[in-house]
Amino acid sequence: MTEPVPSVTVDLRPIFAARSHLGFAAGANAVNSLTLLSLVRTLEPDTSLVVLDWQHQMYRFWPHRFACLPDPQWQTEVFPTGDYYIFLTEDMSTGTFGHPWEKTLCVFGEPLVSSLVPLLTSWPPTKRSNQ
């Protein structure tokens, strides 16, 4: 994948290297939750994303609706736990690309880069920055 401008790729290896399943689950859940928080903060309430998971059918994801569910269960997580996961706005300008083999999450497009990257890189490091 050619990473767009602007984008920042976060190194998720510290989460994958957790000493326990609980540590891994907490890290993966934090990435998913922080991403949802940033999507809700940066996108208009009626904005949907296209979610691509190479092994499954694509679908639409409404962050604001999902955030209001009493017990939200991710159909496809942002955190790449085995497949490539892409969350993408319709105009393809903003989203995330989870790379399971590289163990990274590429965050791209303003204002998602400005909102999500500072939250994520306070603990897993930045692998690449394309700004």
Backbone atoms as SQL, in Angstrom:
CREATE TABLE atoms (id INTEGER PRIMARY KEY, chain TEXT, resi INTEGER, resn TEXT, atom TEXT, x REAL, y REAL, z REAL);
INSERT INTO atoms VALUES
  (1, 'A', 1, 'MET', 'N', 0.838, -1.177, 0.000),
  (2, 'A', 1, 'MET', 'CA', 0.000, 0.000, 0.000),
  (3, 'A', 1, 'MET', 'C', 0.880, 1.236, 0.000),
  (4, 'A', 2, 'THR', 'N', 0.558, 2.161, -0.848),
  (5, 'A', 2, 'THR', 'CA', 1.219, 3.459, -0.823),
  (6, 'A', 2, 'THR', 'C', 0.465, 4.328, 0.161),
  (7, 'A', 3, 'GLU', 'N', 1.143, 4.738, 1.200),
  (8, 'A', 3, 'GLU', 'CA', 0.486, 5.501, 2.247),
  (9, 'A', 3, 'GLU', 'C', 0.241, 6.929, 1.786),
  (10, 'A', 4, 'PRO', 'N', -1.001, 7.400, 1.934),
  (11, 'A', 4, 'PRO', 'CA', -1.336, 8.735, 1.447),
  (12, 'A', 4, 'PRO', 'C', -0.768, 9.837, 2.329),
  (13, 'A', 5, 'VAL', 'N', -0.868, 11.048, 1.830),
  (14, 'A', 5, 'VAL', 'CA', -0.468, 12.232, 2.584),
  (15, 'A', 5, 'VAL', 'C', -1.745, 12.955, 2.984),
  (16, 'A', 6, 'PRO', 'N', -1.950, 13.271, 4.245),
  (17, 'A', 6, 'PRO', 'CA', -1.113, 12.932, 5.383),
  (18, 'A', 6, 'PRO', 'C', -1.492, 11.555, 5.940),
  (19, 'A', 7, 'SER', 'N', -0.509, 10.893, 6.505),
  (20, 'A', 7, 'SER', 'CA', -0.743, 9.622, 7.192),
  (21, 'A', 7, 'SER', 'C', 0.362, 9.371, 8.194),
  (22, 'A', 8, 'VAL', 'N', 0.013, 8.591, 9.198),
  (23, 'A', 8, 'VAL', 'CA', 0.979, 8.145, 10.191),
  (24, 'A', 8, 'VAL', 'C', 0.691, 6.671, 10.426),
  (25, 'A', 9, 'THR', 'N', 1.737, 5.863, 10.401),
  (26, 'A', 9, 'THR', 'CA', 1.601, 4.431, 10.639),
  (27, 'A', 9, 'THR', 'C', 2.131, 4.125, 12.027),
  (28, 'A', 10, 'VAL', 'N', 1.258, 3.530, 12.829),
  (29, 'A', 10, 'VAL', 'CA', 1.560, 3.225, 14.224),
  (30, 'A', 10, 'VAL', 'C', 2.026, 1.777, 14.322),
  (31, 'A', 11, 'ASP', 'N', 3.081, 1.561, 15.072),
  (32, 'A', 11, 'ASP', 'CA', 3.651, 0.232, 15.292),
  (33, 'A', 11, 'ASP', 'C', 2.895, -0.464, 16.427),
  (34, 'A', 12, 'LEU', 'N', 2.156, -1.516, 16.106),
  (35, 'A', 12, 'LEU', 'CA', 1.353, -2.225, 17.102),
  (36, 'A', 12, 'LEU', 'C', 2.090, -3.398, 17.739),
  (37, 'A', 13, 'ARG', 'N', 3.359, -3.595, 17.403),
  (38, 'A', 13, 'ARG', 'CA', 4.108, -4.737, 17.954),
  (39, 'A', 13, 'ARG', 'C', 4.139, -4.772, 19.479),
  (40, 'A', 14, 'PRO', 'N', 4.197, -3.611, 20.179),
  (41, 'A', 14, 'PRO', 'CA', 4.155, -3.697, 21.645),
  (42, 'A', 14, 'PRO', 'C', 2.870, -4.353, 22.168),
  (43, 'A', 15, 'ILE', 'N', 1.766, -4.166, 21.469),
  (44, 'A', 15, 'ILE', 'CA', 0.509, -4.795, 21.890),
  (45, 'A', 15, 'ILE', 'C', 0.553, -6.285, 21.592),
  (46, 'A', 16, 'PHE', 'N', 1.036, -6.648, 20.399),
  (47, 'A', 16, 'PHE', 'CA', 1.153, -8.061, 20.039),
  (48, 'A', 16, 'PHE', 'C', 2.114, -8.798, 20.967),
  (49, 'A', 17, 'ALA', 'N', 3.081, -8.081, 21.521),
  (50, 'A', 17, 'ALA', 'CA', 4.084, -8.695, 22.400),
  (51, 'A', 17, 'ALA', 'C', 3.659, -8.712, 23.867),
  (52, 'A', 18, 'ALA', 'N', 2.413, -8.401, 24.137),
  (53, 'A', 18, 'ALA', 'CA', 1.937, -8.386, 25.526),
  (54, 'A', 18, 'ALA', 'C', 2.233, -9.721, 26.199),
  (55, 'A', 19, 'ARG', 'N', 2.504, -9.676, 27.485),
  (56, 'A', 19, 'ARG', 'CA', 2.877, -10.883, 28.231),
  (57, 'A', 19, 'ARG', 'C', 1.716, -11.836, 28.479),
  (58, 'A', 20, 'SER', 'N', 0.501, -11.346, 28.297),
  (59, 'A', 20, 'SER', 'CA', -0.660, -12.201, 28.548),
  (60, 'A', 20, 'SER', 'C', -1.750, -11.895, 27.532),
  (61, 'A', 21, 'HIS', 'N', -2.688, -12.812, 27.437),
  (62, 'A', 21, 'HIS', 'CA', -3.850, -12.588, 26.571),
  (63, 'A', 21, 'HIS', 'C', -4.622, -11.353, 27.042),
  (64, 'A', 22, 'LEU', 'N', -4.710, -11.164, 28.352),
  (65, 'A', 22, 'LEU', 'CA', -5.419, -10.001, 28.887),
  (66, 'A', 22, 'LEU', 'C', -4.740, -8.693, 28.471),
  (67, 'A', 23, 'GLY', 'N', -3.416, -8.680, 28.497),
  (68, 'A', 23, 'GLY', 'CA', -2.679, -7.491, 28.069),
  (69, 'A', 23, 'GLY', 'C', -2.906, -7.194, 26.600),
  (70, 'A', 24, 'PHE', 'N', -2.896, -8.260, 25.775),
  (71, 'A', 24, 'PHE', 'CA', -3.163, -8.093, 24.342),
  (72, 'A', 24, 'PHE', 'C', -4.580, -7.572, 24.124),
  (73, 'A', 25, 'ALA', 'N', -5.566, -8.201, 24.778),
  (74, 'A', 25, 'ALA', 'CA', -6.963, -7.805, 24.603),
  (75, 'A', 25, 'ALA', 'C', -7.177, -6.355, 25.032),
  (76, 'A', 26, 'ALA', 'N', -6.579, -5.952, 26.130),
  (77, 'A', 26, 'ALA', 'CA', -6.718, -4.570, 26.602),
  (78, 'A', 26, 'ALA', 'C', -6.134, -3.591, 25.587),
  (79, 'A', 27, 'GLY', 'N', -4.966, -3.925, 25.030),
  (80, 'A', 27, 'GLY', 'CA', -4.349, -3.060, 24.022),
  (81, 'A', 27, 'GLY', 'C', -5.175, -2.961, 22.756),
  (82, 'A', 28, 'ALA', 'N', -5.660, -4.101, 22.252),
  (83, 'A', 28, 'ALA', 'CA', -6.478, -4.106, 21.036),
  (84, 'A', 28, 'ALA', 'C', -7.780, -3.332, 21.276),
  (85, 'A', 29, 'ASN', 'N', -8.407, -3.551, 22.426),
  (86, 'A', 29, 'ASN', 'CA', -9.641, -2.831, 22.740),
  (87, 'A', 29, 'ASN', 'C', -9.403, -1.330, 22.852),
  (88, 'A', 30, 'ALA', 'N', -8.258, -0.944, 23.385),
  (89, 'A', 30, 'ALA', 'CA', -7.935, 0.481, 23.497),
  (90, 'A', 30, 'ALA', 'C', -7.797, 1.118, 22.114),
  (91, 'A', 31, 'VAL', 'N', -7.118, 0.426, 21.199),
  (92, 'A', 31, 'VAL', 'CA', -6.975, 0.957, 19.835),
  (93, 'A', 31, 'VAL', 'C', -8.346, 1.110, 19.192),
  (94, 'A', 32, 'ASN', 'N', -9.197, 0.104, 19.313),
  (95, 'A', 32, 'ASN', 'CA', -10.538, 0.186, 18.738),
  (96, 'A', 32, 'ASN', 'C', -11.333, 1.335, 19.366),
  (97, 'A', 33, 'SER', 'N', -11.284, 1.459, 20.678),
  (98, 'A', 33, 'SER', 'CA', -12.045, 2.502, 21.374),
  (99, 'A', 33, 'SER', 'C', -11.541, 3.899, 21.044),
  (100, 'A', 34, 'LEU', 'N', -10.229, 4.071, 21.011),
  (101, 'A', 34, 'LEU', 'CA', -9.673, 5.386, 20.683),
  (102, 'A', 34, 'LEU', 'C', -9.997, 5.776, 19.240),
  (103, 'A', 35, 'THR', 'N', -10.000, 4.789, 18.350),
  (104, 'A', 35, 'THR', 'CA', -10.361, 5.070, 16.959),
  (105, 'A', 35, 'THR', 'C', -11.822, 5.493, 16.867),
  (106, 'A', 36, 'LEU', 'N', -12.696, 4.771, 17.560),
  (107, 'A', 36, 'LEU', 'CA', -14.112, 5.145, 17.555),
  (108, 'A', 36, 'LEU', 'C', -14.289, 6.564, 18.110),
  (109, 'A', 37, 'LEU', 'N', -13.627, 6.872, 19.209),
  (110, 'A', 37, 'LEU', 'CA', -13.703, 8.209, 19.787),
  (111, 'A', 37, 'LEU', 'C', -13.289, 9.268, 18.766),
  (112, 'A', 38, 'SER', 'N', -12.181, 9.038, 18.078),
  (113, 'A', 38, 'SER', 'CA', -11.698, 10.006, 17.090),
  (114, 'A', 38, 'SER', 'C', -12.633, 10.122, 15.893),
  (115, 'A', 39, 'LEU', 'N', -13.203, 9.007, 15.452),
  (116, 'A', 39, 'LEU', 'CA', -14.147, 9.063, 14.333),
  (117, 'A', 39, 'LEU', 'C', -15.377, 9.885, 14.713),
  (118, 'A', 40, 'VAL', 'N', -15.872, 9.690, 15.925),
  (119, 'A', 40, 'VAL', 'CA', -17.038, 10.442, 16.379),
  (120, 'A', 40, 'VAL', 'C', -16.698, 11.923, 16.518),
  (121, 'A', 41, 'ARG', 'N', -15.501, 12.225, 16.972),
  (122, 'A', 41, 'ARG', 'CA', -15.086, 13.625, 17.134),
  (123, 'A', 41, 'ARG', 'C', -14.884, 14.328, 15.792),
  (124, 'A', 42, 'THR', 'N', -14.441, 13.593, 14.773),
  (125, 'A', 42, 'THR', 'CA', -14.018, 14.251, 13.539),
  (126, 'A', 42, 'THR', 'C', -15.009, 14.159, 12.384),
  (127, 'A', 43, 'LEU', 'N', -15.898, 13.187, 12.399),
  (128, 'A', 43, 'LEU', 'CA', -16.832, 13.013, 11.279),
  (129, 'A', 43, 'LEU', 'C', -18.207, 13.555, 11.646),
  (130, 'A', 44, 'GLU', 'N', -18.934, 13.990, 10.650),
  (131, 'A', 44, 'GLU', 'CA', -20.311, 14.431, 10.849),
  (132, 'A', 44, 'GLU', 'C', -21.162, 13.238, 11.277),
  (133, 'A', 45, 'PRO', 'N', -22.210, 13.474, 12.064),
  (134, 'A', 45, 'PRO', 'CA', -23.021, 12.371, 12.588),
  (135, 'A', 45, 'PRO', 'C', -23.634, 11.451, 11.537),
  (136, 'A', 46, 'ASP', 'N', -23.896, 11.945, 10.342),
  (137, 'A', 46, 'ASP', 'CA', -24.509, 11.103, 9.310),
  (138, 'A', 46, 'ASP', 'C', -23.477, 10.432, 8.397),
  (139, 'A', 47, 'THR', 'N', -22.206, 10.556, 8.712),
  (140, 'A', 47, 'THR', 'CA', -21.154, 9.978, 7.873),
  (141, 'A', 47, 'THR', 'C', -21.006, 8.490, 8.145),
  (142, 'A', 48, 'SER', 'N', -20.961, 7.733, 7.053),
  (143, 'A', 48, 'SER', 'CA', -20.685, 6.302, 7.180),
  (144, 'A', 48, 'SER', 'C', -19.330, 6.006, 6.555),
  (145, 'A', 49, 'LEU', 'N', -18.745, 4.917, 7.009),
  (146, 'A', 49, 'LEU', 'CA', -17.488, 4.440, 6.451),
  (147, 'A', 49, 'LEU', 'C', -17.751, 3.119, 5.739),
  (148, 'A', 50, 'VAL', 'N', -16.941, 2.826, 4.749),
  (149, 'A', 50, 'VAL', 'CA', -16.951, 1.523, 4.111),
  (150, 'A', 50, 'VAL', 'C', -15.906, 0.689, 4.840),
  (151, 'A', 51, 'VAL', 'N', -16.281, -0.513, 5.252),
  (152, 'A', 51, 'VAL', 'CA', -15.353, -1.395, 5.950),
  (153, 'A', 51, 'VAL', 'C', -15.028, -2.558, 5.025),
  (154, 'A', 52, 'LEU', 'N', -13.727, -2.746, 4.812),
  (155, 'A', 52, 'LEU', 'CA', -13.244, -3.820, 3.946),
  (156, 'A', 52, 'LEU', 'C', -12.411, -4.785, 4.767),
  (157, 'A', 53, 'ASP', 'N', -12.744, -6.024, 4.677),
  (158, 'A', 53, 'ASP', 'CA', -12.020, -7.117, 5.308),
  (159, 'A', 53, 'ASP', 'C', -11.861, -8.143, 4.203),
  (160, 'A', 54, 'TRP', 'N', -10.664, -8.409, 3.775),
  (161, 'A', 54, 'TRP', 'CA', -10.450, -9.176, 2.551),
  (162, 'A', 54, 'TRP', 'C', -11.111, -10.544, 2.557),
  (163, 'A', 55, 'GLN', 'N', -11.457, -11.105, 3.685),
  (164, 'A', 55, 'GLN', 'CA', -12.096, -12.417, 3.747),
  (165, 'A', 55, 'GLN', 'C', -13.621, -12.344, 3.863),
  (166, 'A', 56, 'HIS', 'N', -14.183, -11.153, 3.933),
  (167, 'A', 56, 'HIS', 'CA', -15.613, -10.999, 4.176),
  (168, 'A', 56, 'HIS', 'C', -16.203, -9.921, 3.280),
  (169, 'A', 57, 'GLN', 'N', -17.513, -9.897, 3.217),
  (170, 'A', 57, 'GLN', 'CA', -18.194, -8.896, 2.417),
  (171, 'A', 57, 'GLN', 'C', -18.048, -7.530, 3.070),
  (172, 'A', 58, 'MET', 'N', -17.870, -6.505, 2.233),
  (173, 'A', 58, 'MET', 'CA', -17.774, -5.144, 2.761),
  (174, 'A', 58, 'MET', 'C', -19.130, -4.717, 3.314),
  (175, 'A', 59, 'TYR', 'N', -19.082, -3.718, 4.190),
  (176, 'A', 59, 'TYR', 'CA', -20.318, -3.187, 4.751),
  (177, 'A', 59, 'TYR', 'C', -20.103, -1.742, 5.162),
  (178, 'A', 60, 'ARG', 'N', -21.202, -1.068, 5.488),
  (179, 'A', 60, 'ARG', 'CA', -21.147, 0.318, 5.962),
  (180, 'A', 60, 'ARG', 'C', -21.120, 0.327, 7.485),
  (181, 'A', 61, 'PHE', 'N', -20.381, 1.290, 8.000),
  (182, 'A', 61, 'PHE', 'CA', -20.220, 1.447, 9.441),
  (183, 'A', 61, 'PHE', 'C', -20.492, 2.904, 9.786),
  (184, 'A', 62, 'TRP', 'N', -21.445, 3.131, 10.684),
  (185, 'A', 62, 'TRP', 'CA', -21.773, 4.478, 11.145),
  (186, 'A', 62, 'TRP', 'C', -21.208, 4.651, 12.543),
  (187, 'A', 63, 'PRO', 'N', -20.078, 5.351, 12.697),
  (188, 'A', 63, 'PRO', 'CA', -19.445, 5.495, 14.016),
  (189, 'A', 63, 'PRO', 'C', -20.359, 6.079, 15.081),
  (190, 'A', 64, 'HIS', 'N', -21.118, 7.107, 14.744),
  (191, 'A', 64, 'HIS', 'CA', -21.979, 7.754, 15.742),
  (192, 'A', 64, 'HIS', 'C', -23.075, 6.804, 16.225),
  (193, 'A', 65, 'ARG', 'N', -23.667, 6.049, 15.327),
  (194, 'A', 65, 'ARG', 'CA', -24.697, 5.079, 15.719),
  (195, 'A', 65, 'ARG', 'C', -24.089, 3.965, 16.573),
  (196, 'A', 66, 'PHE', 'N', -22.924, 3.486, 16.160),
  (197, 'A', 66, 'PHE', 'CA', -22.254, 2.404, 16.882),
  (198, 'A', 66, 'PHE', 'C', -21.909, 2.834, 18.304),
  (199, 'A', 67, 'ALA', 'N', -21.428, 4.078, 18.439),
  (200, 'A', 67, 'ALA', 'CA', -21.029, 4.582, 19.752),
  (201, 'A', 67, 'ALA', 'C', -22.212, 4.671, 20.716),
  (202, 'A', 68, 'CYS', 'N', -23.426, 4.780, 20.194),
  (203, 'A', 68, 'CYS', 'CA', -24.616, 4.901, 21.041),
  (204, 'A', 68, 'CYS', 'C', -25.226, 3.559, 21.428),
  (205, 'A', 69, 'LEU', 'N', -24.718, 2.469, 20.888),
  (206, 'A', 69, 'LEU', 'CA', -25.258, 1.154, 21.241),
  (207, 'A', 69, 'LEU', 'C', -24.930, 0.841, 22.696),
  (208, 'A', 70, 'PRO', 'N', -25.841, 0.190, 23.422),
  (209, 'A', 70, 'PRO', 'CA', -25.577, -0.108, 24.829),
  (210, 'A', 70, 'PRO', 'C', -24.425, -1.096, 25.034),
  (211, 'A', 71, 'ASP', 'N', -24.235, -2.025, 24.138),
  (212, 'A', 71, 'ASP', 'CA', -23.143, -3.006, 24.240),
  (213, 'A', 71, 'ASP', 'C', -22.585, -3.264, 22.845),
  (214, 'A', 72, 'PRO', 'N', -21.827, -2.291, 22.302),
  (215, 'A', 72, 'PRO', 'CA', -21.372, -2.440, 20.913),
  (216, 'A', 72, 'PRO', 'C', -20.401, -3.609, 20.725),
  (217, 'A', 73, 'GLN', 'N', -20.649, -4.379, 19.695),
  (218, 'A', 73, 'GLN', 'CA', -19.771, -5.494, 19.323),
  (219, 'A', 73, 'GLN', 'C', -19.272, -5.228, 17.902),
  (220, 'A', 74, 'TRP', 'N', -17.965, -5.119, 17.754),
  (221, 'A', 74, 'TRP', 'CA', -17.381, -4.846, 16.447),
  (222, 'A', 74, 'TRP', 'C', -17.591, -6.040, 15.516),
  (223, 'A', 75, 'GLN', 'N', -18.153, -5.792, 14.336),
  (224, 'A', 75, 'GLN', 'CA', -18.227, -6.838, 13.316),
  (225, 'A', 75, 'GLN', 'C', -16.834, -7.074, 12.740),
  (226, 'A', 76, 'THR', 'N', -16.141, -6.006, 12.470),
  (227, 'A', 76, 'THR', 'CA', -14.738, -6.011, 12.062),
  (228, 'A', 76, 'THR', 'C', -14.054, -4.965, 12.911),
  (229, 'A', 77, 'GLU', 'N', -12.989, -5.339, 13.579),
  (230, 'A', 77, 'GLU', 'CA', -12.281, -4.384, 14.427),
  (231, 'A', 77, 'GLU', 'C', -11.303, -3.553, 13.616),
  (232, 'A', 78, 'VAL', 'N', -10.961, -2.413, 14.139),
  (233, 'A', 78, 'VAL', 'CA', -9.914, -1.584, 13.543),
  (234, 'A', 78, 'VAL', 'C', -8.559, -2.265, 13.745),
  (235, 'A', 79, 'PHE', 'N', -8.346, -2.825, 14.927),
  (236, 'A', 79, 'PHE', 'CA', -7.090, -3.498, 15.260),
  (237, 'A', 79, 'PHE', 'C', -6.954, -4.760, 14.403),
  (238, 'A', 80, 'PRO', 'N', -5.857, -4.899, 13.653),
  (239, 'A', 80, 'PRO', 'CA', -5.709, -6.024, 12.723),
  (240, 'A', 80, 'PRO', 'C', -5.299, -7.326, 13.423),
  (241, 'A', 81, 'THR', 'N', -6.271, -8.169, 13.703),
  (242, 'A', 81, 'THR', 'CA', -6.007, -9.402, 14.444),
  (243, 'A', 81, 'THR', 'C', -5.799, -10.619, 13.556),
  (244, 'A', 82, 'GLY', 'N', -5.618, -10.444, 12.286),
  (245, 'A', 82, 'GLY', 'CA', -5.376, -11.597, 11.420),
  (246, 'A', 82, 'GLY', 'C', -5.623, -11.315, 9.959),
  (247, 'A', 83, 'ASP', 'N', -6.444, -10.332, 9.661),
  (248, 'A', 83, 'ASP', 'CA', -6.736, -9.947, 8.289),
  (249, 'A', 83, 'ASP', 'C', -6.392, -8.472, 8.100),
  (250, 'A', 84, 'TYR', 'N', -6.394, -8.045, 6.835),
  (251, 'A', 84, 'TYR', 'CA', -6.263, -6.625, 6.530),
  (252, 'A', 84, 'TYR', 'C', -7.628, -5.995, 6.750),
  (253, 'A', 85, 'TYR', 'N', -7.693, -4.946, 7.562),
  (254, 'A', 85, 'TYR', 'CA', -8.946, -4.261, 7.842),
  (255, 'A', 85, 'TYR', 'C', -8.823, -2.808, 7.411),
  (256, 'A', 86, 'ILE', 'N', -9.786, -2.356, 6.615),
  (257, 'A', 86, 'ILE', 'CA', -9.782, -0.978, 6.138),
  (258, 'A', 86, 'ILE', 'C', -11.106, -0.322, 6.502),
  (259, 'A', 87, 'PHE', 'N', -11.036, 0.823, 7.163),
  (260, 'A', 87, 'PHE', 'CA', -12.184, 1.680, 7.436),
  (261, 'A', 87, 'PHE', 'C', -11.953, 2.938, 6.611),
  (262, 'A', 88, 'LEU', 'N', -12.883, 3.267, 5.716),
  (263, 'A', 88, 'LEU', 'CA', -12.626, 4.272, 4.698),
  (264, 'A', 88, 'LEU', 'C', -13.862, 5.134, 4.450),
  (265, 'A', 89, 'THR', 'N', -13.673, 6.454, 4.426),
  (266, 'A', 89, 'THR', 'CA', -14.780, 7.336, 4.047),
  (267, 'A', 89, 'THR', 'C', -15.088, 7.116, 2.568),
  (268, 'A', 90, 'GLU', 'N', -16.317, 7.486, 2.171),
  (269, 'A', 90, 'GLU', 'CA', -16.735, 7.267, 0.784),
  (270, 'A', 90, 'GLU', 'C', -15.823, 7.947, -0.227),
  (271, 'A', 91, 'ASP', 'N', -15.306, 9.112, 0.116),
  (272, 'A', 91, 'ASP', 'CA', -14.431, 9.826, -0.815),
  (273, 'A', 91, 'ASP', 'C', -12.982, 9.323, -0.749),
  (274, 'A', 92, 'MET', 'N', -12.744, 8.321, 0.081),
  (275, 'A', 92, 'MET', 'CA', -11.431, 7.669, 0.239),
  (276, 'A', 92, 'MET', 'C', -10.347, 8.592, 0.763),
  (277, 'A', 93, 'SER', 'N', -10.726, 9.668, 1.421),
  (278, 'A', 93, 'SER', 'CA', -9.737, 10.629, 1.904),
  (279, 'A', 93, 'SER', 'C', -9.283, 10.369, 3.332),
  (280, 'A', 94, 'THR', 'N', -10.084, 9.605, 4.075),
  (281, 'A', 94, 'THR', 'CA', -9.836, 9.453, 5.504),
  (282, 'A', 94, 'THR', 'C', -10.143, 8.033, 5.934),
  (283, 'A', 95, 'GLY', 'N', -9.304, 7.501, 6.839),
  (284, 'A', 95, 'GLY', 'CA', -9.596, 6.181, 7.367),
  (285, 'A', 95, 'GLY', 'C', -8.404, 5.535, 8.038),
  (286, 'A', 96, 'THR', 'N', -8.529, 4.213, 8.175),
  (287, 'A', 96, 'THR', 'CA', -7.447, 3.422, 8.768),
  (288, 'A', 96, 'THR', 'C', -7.212, 2.180, 7.912),
  (289, 'A', 97, 'PHE', 'N', -5.980, 1.714, 7.939),
  (290, 'A', 97, 'PHE', 'CA', -5.603, 0.480, 7.253),
  (291, 'A', 97, 'PHE', 'C', -4.794, -0.359, 8.232),
  (292, 'A', 98, 'GLY', 'N', -5.394, -1.457, 8.679),
  (293, 'A', 98, 'GLY', 'CA', -4.716, -2.349, 9.606),
  (294, 'A', 98, 'GLY', 'C', -3.987, -3.441, 8.847),
  (295, 'A', 99, 'HIS', 'N', -2.696, -3.566, 9.090),
  (296, 'A', 99, 'HIS', 'CA', -1.840, -4.533, 8.401),
  (297, 'A', 99, 'HIS', 'C', -1.406, -5.602, 9.410),
  (298, 'A', 100, 'PRO', 'N', -1.980, -6.824, 9.321),
  (299, 'A', 100, 'PRO', 'CA', -1.718, -7.830, 10.350),
  (300, 'A', 100, 'PRO', 'C', -0.306, -8.399, 10.341),
  (301, 'A', 101, 'TRP', 'N', 0.312, -8.524, 9.194),
  (302, 'A', 101, 'TRP', 'CA', 1.647, -9.152, 9.141),
  (303, 'A', 101, 'TRP', 'C', 2.716, -8.159, 9.559),
  (304, 'A', 102, 'GLU', 'N', 2.503, -6.893, 9.204),
  (305, 'A', 102, 'GLU', 'CA', 3.444, -5.850, 9.613),
  (306, 'A', 102, 'GLU', 'C', 3.160, -5.400, 11.054),
  (307, 'A', 103, 'LYS', 'N', 1.959, -5.711, 11.532),
  (308, 'A', 103, 'LYS', 'CA', 1.523, -5.320, 12.877),
  (309, 'A', 103, 'LYS', 'C', 1.521, -3.799, 13.032),
  (310, 'A', 104, 'THR', 'N', 0.834, -3.164, 12.065),
  (311, 'A', 104, 'THR', 'CA', 0.738, -1.711, 12.059),
  (312, 'A', 104, 'THR', 'C', -0.697, -1.269, 11.795),
  (313, 'A', 105, 'LEU', 'N', -0.945, -0.005, 12.102),
  (314, 'A', 105, 'LEU', 'CA', -2.196, 0.649, 11.771),
  (315, 'A', 105, 'LEU', 'C', -1.850, 1.983, 11.134),
  (316, 'A', 106, 'CYS', 'N', -2.219, 2.135, 9.863),
  (317, 'A', 106, 'CYS', 'CA', -2.006, 3.401, 9.154),
  (318, 'A', 106, 'CYS', 'C', -3.263, 4.245, 9.325),
  (319, 'A', 107, 'VAL', 'N', -3.086, 5.442, 9.838),
  (320, 'A', 107, 'VAL', 'CA', -4.169, 6.413, 10.013),
  (321, 'A', 107, 'VAL', 'C', -3.933, 7.494, 8.965),
  (322, 'A', 108, 'PHE', 'N', -4.962, 7.796, 8.162),
  (323, 'A', 108, 'PHE', 'CA', -4.736, 8.776, 7.103),
  (324, 'A', 108, 'PHE', 'C', -5.906, 9.742, 6.976),
  (325, 'A', 109, 'GLY', 'N', -5.567, 10.916, 6.437),
  (326, 'A', 109, 'GLY', 'CA', -6.552, 11.960, 6.199),
  (327, 'A', 109, 'GLY', 'C', -6.747, 12.875, 7.396),
  (328, 'A', 110, 'GLU', 'N', -6.849, 14.158, 7.085),
  (329, 'A', 110, 'GLU', 'CA', -7.196, 15.130, 8.114),
  (330, 'A', 110, 'GLU', 'C', -8.699, 15.128, 8.259),
  (331, 'A', 111, 'PRO', 'N', -9.246, 15.301, 9.415),
  (332, 'A', 111, 'PRO', 'CA', -8.595, 15.570, 10.681),
  (333, 'A', 111, 'PRO', 'C', -8.319, 14.323, 11.521),
  (334, 'A', 112, 'LEU', 'N', -8.522, 13.116, 10.960),
  (335, 'A', 112, 'LEU', 'CA', -8.314, 11.900, 11.748),
  (336, 'A', 112, 'LEU', 'C', -6.870, 11.770, 12.214),
  (337, 'A', 113, 'VAL', 'N', -5.921, 12.137, 11.379),
  (338, 'A', 113, 'VAL', 'CA', -4.513, 12.082, 11.786),
  (339, 'A', 113, 'VAL', 'C', -4.291, 12.972, 13.007),
  (340, 'A', 114, 'SER', 'N', -4.838, 14.179, 12.968),
  (341, 'A', 114, 'SER', 'CA', -4.649, 15.116, 14.099),
  (342, 'A', 114, 'SER', 'C', -5.353, 14.654, 15.362),
  (343, 'A', 115, 'SER', 'N', -6.467, 13.955, 15.207),
  (344, 'A', 115, 'SER', 'CA', -7.251, 13.530, 16.371),
  (345, 'A', 115, 'SER', 'C', -6.763, 12.201, 16.948),
  (346, 'A', 116, 'LEU', 'N', -6.549, 11.203, 16.096),
  (347, 'A', 116, 'LEU', 'CA', -6.254, 9.846, 16.577),
  (348, 'A', 116, 'LEU', 'C', -4.780, 9.598, 16.868),
  (349, 'A', 117, 'VAL', 'N', -3.912, 10.087, 16.025),
  (350, 'A', 117, 'VAL', 'CA', -2.483, 9.768, 16.175),
  (351, 'A', 117, 'VAL', 'C', -1.928, 10.187, 17.541),
  (352, 'A', 118, 'PRO', 'N', -2.227, 11.402, 18.054),
  (353, 'A', 118, 'PRO', 'CA', -1.704, 11.735, 19.388),
  (354, 'A', 118, 'PRO', 'C', -2.199, 10.786, 20.480),
  (355, 'A', 119, 'LEU', 'N', -3.416, 10.285, 20.352),
  (356, 'A', 119, 'LEU', 'CA', -3.936, 9.339, 21.340),
  (357, 'A', 119, 'LEU', 'C', -3.212, 8.001, 21.261),
  (358, 'A', 120, 'LEU', 'N', -2.975, 7.531, 20.043),
  (359, 'A', 120, 'LEU', 'CA', -2.342, 6.220, 19.872),
  (360, 'A', 120, 'LEU', 'C', -0.852, 6.237, 20.171),
  (361, 'A', 121, 'THR', 'N', -0.166, 7.262, 19.746),
  (362, 'A', 121, 'THR', 'CA', 1.298, 7.257, 19.860),
  (363, 'A', 121, 'THR', 'C', 1.792, 7.691, 21.227),
  (364, 'A', 122, 'SER', 'N', 0.878, 7.826, 22.180),
  (365, 'A', 122, 'SER', 'CA', 1.332, 8.055, 23.549),
  (366, 'A', 122, 'SER', 'C', 1.834, 6.743, 24.152),
  (367, 'A', 123, 'TRP', 'N', 1.584, 5.628, 23.430),
  (368, 'A', 123, 'TRP', 'CA', 2.095, 4.348, 23.928),
  (369, 'A', 123, 'TRP', 'C', 2.692, 3.496, 22.831),
  (370, 'A', 124, 'PRO', 'N', 2.000, 2.995, 21.788),
  (371, 'A', 124, 'PRO', 'CA', 2.786, 2.351, 20.735),
  (372, 'A', 124, 'PRO', 'C', 3.482, 3.423, 19.888),
  (373, 'A', 125, 'PRO', 'N', 4.676, 3.144, 19.435),
  (374, 'A', 125, 'PRO', 'CA', 5.443, 4.169, 18.712),
  (375, 'A', 125, 'PRO', 'C', 4.983, 4.347, 17.274),
  (376, 'A', 126, 'THR', 'N', 5.405, 5.467, 16.691),
  (377, 'A', 126, 'THR', 'CA', 5.186, 5.731, 15.268),
  (378, 'A', 126, 'THR', 'C', 6.197, 4.911, 14.468),
  (379, 'A', 127, 'LYS', 'N', 5.733, 4.220, 13.449),
  (380, 'A', 127, 'LYS', 'CA', 6.626, 3.483, 12.563),
  (381, 'A', 127, 'LYS', 'C', 7.027, 4.333, 11.366),
  (382, 'A', 128, 'ARG', 'N', 6.030, 5.027, 10.774),
  (383, 'A', 128, 'ARG', 'CA', 6.294, 5.899, 9.620),
  (384, 'A', 128, 'ARG', 'C', 5.376, 7.104, 9.702),
  (385, 'A', 129, 'SER', 'N', 5.860, 8.218, 9.180),
  (386, 'A', 129, 'SER', 'CA', 5.042, 9.432, 9.091),
  (387, 'A', 129, 'SER', 'C', 5.150, 9.980, 7.681),
  (388, 'A', 130, 'ASN', 'N', 4.036, 10.247, 7.077),
  (389, 'A', 130, 'ASN', 'CA', 3.997, 10.746, 5.699),
  (390, 'A', 130, 'ASN', 'C', 3.153, 12.014, 5.697),
  (391, 'A', 131, 'GLN', 'N', 3.756, 13.103, 6.187),
  (392, 'A', 131, 'GLN', 'CA', 2.987, 14.346, 6.301),
  (393, 'A', 131, 'GLN', 'C', 3.583, 15.454, 5.489);
